[in-house]
Amino acid sequence: MLMAVLVVMARTVGPLIDPAEYEDLDPHASLVMRRASMAMILVGGLGTWITRRAQRPLLLVAGEVPTGSWWSRLSPNEKFAAVAAGAGVVSAIAAVFNGG
């Protein structure tokens, strides 16, 4: 669906854009914007996954139903993974903006 929208936009708006207007722009700006967009998509997807994972219902037959924030319901291993994933995302974004 998204690809179809992009194709239609490229065919309708593309001929209206004069390439001569954009010759003075940095040729690497497009690459930086693509990397930044990809980083934002990955961060958003990771955040959504963590939120959905933490908010899933848990069946505890012999215990109490967990309450509290999503952080308090994570196991120690999941907390470690969440912090490591956050550090990885921050370093990936830093690499994108440093041209790495």
Secondary structure, 3 states (H helix, E strand, C coil): CHHHHHHHHHHHHHHHCCHHHHCCCCCCHHHHHHHHHHHHHHHHHHHHHHHHHHCCCCCCCCCCCCCCCHHHHCCHHHHHHHHHHHHHHHHHHHHHHCCC
